[in-house]
Amino acid sequence: MPRTVLVTGGTSGIGRAVAALFAADKAHVIITGRHQDTVTQAAHELGVSGAVCDATDPDQVAALAEGLGPLDVLVNAAGGLPAAPADSKSTLHGILVQWQDSLAQNLLTAVLTTTAVRPLLTAHSSVVSIGSIGAERRGGSYGAAKAALAAWNAALSHELGPSGVTCNVIAAGYVEGTGFFRGGMTGERHRALVEETHDKRAGTVDDIARTAFFLASPGARHITGQTLHVNGGAHTTR
């Protein structure tokens, strides 16, 4: 029987790659995004279902959950850099706005969505959240939010593990070919980030998508509460 997979932030980048991989496996995939035009276009191109939902809005998240049935896989891929105001480095108000935006996009989207769909998870469901190497270094408010995501995931795994649900975070390193840097990626910065890796290449959205697919597979049923670093060795653990 086909699995049902919900991917937040599934209209572009990592989320879109994750949705495409599950769709290729004949799963029933639902992607979400904040804008009707991008959701409609991506859903059509991927051959999946789409739903407009701003995952930072509790009412929209609740409405999304009400329209869903049992879920086999939830991938929390919504997130991104904060839209910092021009005065963010000179006023406390600007800093507050920046940090609130980071937490809303990169932590609360996952918390709200997972909480809303929790009653729909089954004894074999998987929750996968997309984190970042920024949680380990030079991440600012974005990195702090991703670090909080990993801490929350550990608690979530403890709560849901007895019911058979696995919960893991993929901490992605530098992934090229996305809109994450909003045009701020330079050749020099690209070379520096690649040089930090052991395999001397940038990551791809497919690297992250395939890791998410594995974490939702039968072979990963005893992997839960973990943060998996997928970064080519740019950050190592032991």
Protein Blocks (a to p, Z undefined) as FASTA:
>chain_A
ZZddddehilgcjllmmmmmmmmnopacddddfbfklmmmmmmmnopacddddfkbmklm
mmmmmmpccdfbdcdfbgcdddddfklmmcfklmmmmmmmmmmmmmmmmmmmmmmmmmmp
cfkbccdddddfklmgokljmlmmmmmmmmmmmmmmmmmmmnopacddddddddehiakl
nopacfklmmmmmmmpmnopacdfklmmmmmmmmmpmklmmgghiacddehhmaccZZ
